[in-house]
Amino acid sequence: MFEKTPGYTIWNLTGVILSLIWRNPSFLSVVFCSSVGVVVSFHIGLCMDATALHRLIKKNNLPEGWMFHIYNTLAHVVPVFVLLGYLLYHSVHVSFVHGLWASVLHLGWGIIVTNGSLVLDHVYASMHPLLWYIMWVTAIVTEVVIVPSLL
């Protein structure tokens, strides 16, 4: 279907756009939990492996330097703040169930594209499997526990 496996960020951004068009409070809450999980786990990965960013850029033919950081901000950070603004303005509640659904979608995608290993070397950049597992735990805890407890 795809020449290259799209990263979860593409699916998440699709969810962001659809949630803002559809404006269903539950869907917005699920996508918000997912968006925060994505941004936190992505940046945790970069903190744990100082060379991961270079490998990610090279493997995926991404722009280097400031241009990468602009793209990264647009893909990972801006959606969080756009959705947060919408949720706060409209007093939309985010619950544990929303976080659980976000994790089911996120983890389900990971299981499908890795045939169950959750090691995403072929999608992003090669990293030690332990780092991938830490990123997955970080994403799930963020989506299910942290985000719902803050909103």
TAZI-V921597 format. One line per field, one symbol per residue. phi: phi as a letter, one per 30 degrees, with the letter a starting at -180 (. if undefined). A space follows every 50 residues. Layout:
BEGIN
phi=???
END
This chain:
BEGIN
phi=.cdbddddedddddddddddddideddeddddedddeddddeddedddbd cddddddddchddciddddddedddcceeddddeeddddchddccedddd deddddddeddddchjdiccedccadbeeeddddddddddddddcddddc c
END
